């Protein structure tokens, strides 16, 4: 039986050697990271970085860092194939815009909750259920609904305006 130069029983070359049409040696730097059953993974990395550059980068890194480096290269190469101009930066920018929009929506929702709680407190104070009234043991909403029902708004959890402003601008 003829041996392929790799581990015995592993006749298939790695995806890199297959694409580059060369013999896959036992000490091939690509084989642990680009298996034969994932040819597109190396194809994109090769298209963006080039096999020689990938080989140099992997050779310069310690063994324990090579897996992370390959994952990063694959991610960047896939992003470059999808968006040749911006690549990963485009994806990051898009996600940052989504975060900004969601933070604005959250701040508006928090402000609306504060506004509704203030209106509820004012309404309850006008009907004799305020903090200074004689029958104000317990929360005002539990007084209105009876003792068996849980209050809708617990006044102990009111968000103050200062923390609302801080959360709106903190990233």
N, C-alpha and C positions, 0 to 999 in steps of 0.2 A: 504494500500500500504506500502510495506517495504522500509525504507529509508536506503541508502547505507553508511551513515556517512559523505558524502560529501555534496556539495550544492544540494539543491533539484532540480531534473530534470537532474542532471549530473550523470548518472549511470555508465559511463565508467571510469575505473581507468586511471591514467596517465601512460605514457609509462614505467616509472621506476617501479611503483608498479605492473604493468602487467608483466614485465620481471622478477621481483623479486618474483612474485606470492604471493603478500600480499595485504591486504585490504588498499585502498587508503583513508586515513583519511582527514578530512576537512582542517587540518593544515599541510598537506603534504608539505615538503620543495621542493620536486621535481615537483609537479604538475604545478606551474606557468611557468616552463622552459622546461619541457619535456611533451608536450601534447600527448594524446593517438594516434593521427594520424601521429606521427613521431617516430615510434619505433626504427628505426635505429640510430637516434640521441643519445638516451640514451644507446643503445647497445654498440656503439663504446666507449662512455665515460666510461661505466661500465667496458668494456674489458681493457682499458688502465689504468684508475685510481682506479676503484673499487667503489662500491656504498657507502661503509662506509666512504671512504676518501672524496668523493664528498659531502656527507652529512655533514661531519665535516667542509669542506671548506665553504660551503654555510651558515652553522650555525654561523661561526665566522665572516662573512662579514655583513656589514649593508645592509638593504634591497635595497637601491639605487645602490649598486655595484654588486649585485648578477647576474643581467642580463648580464653585461659585463664579469663577471667571467665565466658564463656558456658558452657564445659565445667563449671565449678563450679556454675553456676546449674542446668544440666540435671541434674547429679548430685543436687543437693539437692532439686530438684523431683521427680525420679523417686523418691527416697527418701521424700519427704513423701507422694507418692501411694500408695506401698506401705504406709507406716506414718505415718498422719497425726499421731500424738501425738509420737513420738520422732524420726522422720526419720533423718538421718545419725547422730545421737547414738546411736540404737538399734543401728544397724549397727556403729558403732565399739565400743560397749559389748559387743555379742555377740562381736566378734572379740577383744576384750581378754580376755573370759572364756575363749575357746578357747586363747589364748596362755597364760594362767595354768594351765589344766588340762594343756596339753602340757608346760609347764616342770616341773610337778610330776611328770608321768610320766617325763620325761627324768631328773630328779634321782633318782627311785626306781630307774630302770634303771641309772644310773651307780653308785649305792650297791650295787646287786646285783652289778655287775661287780667292784667293789672287794672285796666280800665273797667272791665266788668266787675271785678271784685270791689273796686272803689264805689261803683254805682250801687252794688248790692249792699255794701255797708251803709251808704248814705240812705238808701231806701229803708233799711231796717231801723236806722236811727230815727227816721221820721215817723215810724209807726210805733215807737215806744220800746223797741227791743235793743236799744243802744247799750253801750258799756256802762252807762251811769244809771240805767233804769233798774227798778227794784226786782224785776223778774228776769235778770240777765245771768242766771247761773247756767253754764253750758254755752254752746255756740248758738248764735242767733238762728241759723238755718235749722238746727235741731228743734228749737222752740216752735218754729212755724210748722214743722212737719211731724212733730210728735217725737217721743223718745225712742221709738222702735226703728225709725228710719235713720240711716247714716246721712250726715250732711253732704250736700253737693260740693260746697266750697268750704274748706276748713280755713278759717281766718288766720290760723297760726302759720300758714304756709304762704302768705302773701309775698310776692317778689317785690323788693323795693326798686325804685327808679335807678338808683346808683348801680346796683348789680346788673340791671337790664342794659344800661349803657356800656358797662365794662364787657359784658358777654357779646355785645354786638360788634365790638371792634377787636376783640382778642382773637388771635390765631395761633 
